[in-house]
Amino acid sequence: GRQVENIKLSDAVGRISGKYVMIYPPGVPILVPGEKILKETVENISQYLYNGYNVLGLSCNKIIVLKDL
């Protein structure tokens, strides 16, 4: 498989998600592996974090992305 790296959420625009990111509950995916990360998606995730939602797939505001080839 492709190598992944852990980067700041704010640096993730235009990168490819390396794992699922979802809000729990209900557990609906915001991002799936292989999906391009859009500016709007980063803004939405930031808003969820700010509002205290439990966002699975992030740690310390960092997100797993595929390494650029």
Backbone hydrogen bonds in HBPLUS format (Angstrom, degrees):
<---DONOR---> <-ACCEPTOR-->    atom                        ^
c    i                          cat <-CA-CA->   ^        H-A-AA   ^      H-
h    n   atom  resd res      DA  || num        DHA   H-A  angle D-A-AA Bond
n    s   type  num  typ     dist DA aas  dist angle  dist       angle   num
A0067-LYS N   A0003-GLN O   2.84 MM  64  5.59 170.5  1.85 142.1 141.2     1
A0005-GLU N   A0065-VAL O   2.78 MM  60  5.52 153.8  1.85 158.1 166.7     2
A0065-VAL N   A0005-GLU O   2.87 MM  60  5.52 165.6  1.89 162.7 166.5     3
A0007-ILE N   A0063-ILE O   2.96 MM  56  5.53 162.8  1.99 156.3 152.3     4
A0063-ILE N   A0007-ILE O   2.75 MM  56  5.53 157.0  1.80 160.6 165.0     5
A0011-ASP N   A0008-LYS O   2.89 MM   3  5.35 150.5  1.97 112.8 122.2     6
A0009-LEU N   A0061-ASN O   2.92 MM  52  5.75 161.7  1.96 158.1 152.2     7
A0012-ALA N   A0009-LEU O   3.06 MM   3  5.20 165.9  2.08 113.6 117.0     8
A0015-ARG N   A0012-ALA O   2.97 MM   3  5.38 163.7  2.00 135.6 137.6     9
A0014-GLY N   A0037-ILE O   2.73 MM  23  5.32 174.7  1.73 162.9 161.0    10
A0037-ILE N   A0015-ARG O   2.82 MM  22  5.57 163.5  1.85 171.7 173.2    11
A0066-LEU N   A0016-ILE O   2.88 MM  50  5.62 156.1  1.94 154.2 162.2    12
A0017-SER N   A0035-GLU O   2.88 MM  18  5.45 170.6  1.89 157.7 155.0    13
A0034-GLY N   A0017-SER O   2.89 MM  17  5.39 173.9  1.90 146.2 144.9    14
A0018-GLY N   A0064-ILE O   2.84 MM  46  5.12 159.4  1.88 135.4 128.3    15
A0021-VAL N   A0031-LEU O   3.06 MM  10  5.02 158.4  2.11 134.0 134.5    16
A0030-ILE N   A0021-VAL O   2.63 MM   9  5.55 168.0  1.65 154.5 159.0    17
A0031-LEU N   A0021-VAL O   3.11 MM  10  5.02 161.3  2.15 138.8 142.3    18
A0022-MET N   A0056-LEU O   2.98 MM  34  5.20 153.5  2.05 136.0 144.5    19
A0056-LEU N   A0022-MET O   2.67 MM  34  5.20 145.0  1.78 168.0 169.3    20
A0027-GLY N   A0023-ILE O   2.63 MM   4  5.28 138.6  1.79 147.9 154.0    21
A0024-TYR N   A0054-ASN O   2.87 MM  30  5.51 167.7  1.88 166.8 170.7    22
A0035-GLU N   A0032-VAL O   3.04 MM   3  5.67 154.0  2.11 146.3 146.5    23
A0041-THR N   A0038-LEU O   3.04 MM   3  5.13 119.8  2.42  96.9 111.9    24
A0042-VAL N   A0038-LEU O   3.09 MM   4  6.50 158.7  2.14 155.1 160.0    25
A0043-GLU N   A0039-LYS O   2.96 MM   4  6.25 159.5  2.01 150.6 156.6    26
A0044-ASN N   A0040-GLU O   2.84 MM   4  6.08 156.3  1.89 147.3 153.8    27
A0045-ILE N   A0041-THR O   2.90 MM   4  6.14 167.3  1.91 155.1 158.0    28
A0046-SER N   A0042-VAL O   2.93 MM   4  6.08 160.7  1.96 148.8 154.5    29
A0047-GLN N   A0043-GLU O   2.97 MM   4  6.17 150.9  2.05 144.2 152.1    30
A0048-TYR N   A0044-ASN O   2.92 MM   4  6.28 156.7  1.97 152.9 159.1    31
A0049-LEU N   A0045-ILE O   2.95 MM   4  6.23 162.6  1.98 154.1 158.3    32
A0050-TYR N   A0046-SER O   2.89 MM   4  6.08 160.5  1.93 147.1 152.9    33
A0051-ASN N   A0047-GLN O   2.96 MM   4  6.15 148.3  2.06 145.9 154.2    34
A0053-TYR N   A0048-TYR O   2.98 MM   5  5.30 159.5  2.02 157.0 151.0    35
A0052-GLY N   A0049-LEU O   2.99 MM   3  5.15 161.0  2.03 107.9 112.5    36
A0059-SER N   A0062-LYS O   3.10 MM   3  5.26 156.3  2.16 137.9 145.3    37
A0062-LYS N   A0059-SER O   2.91 MM   3  5.26 142.7  2.05 108.5 119.9    38
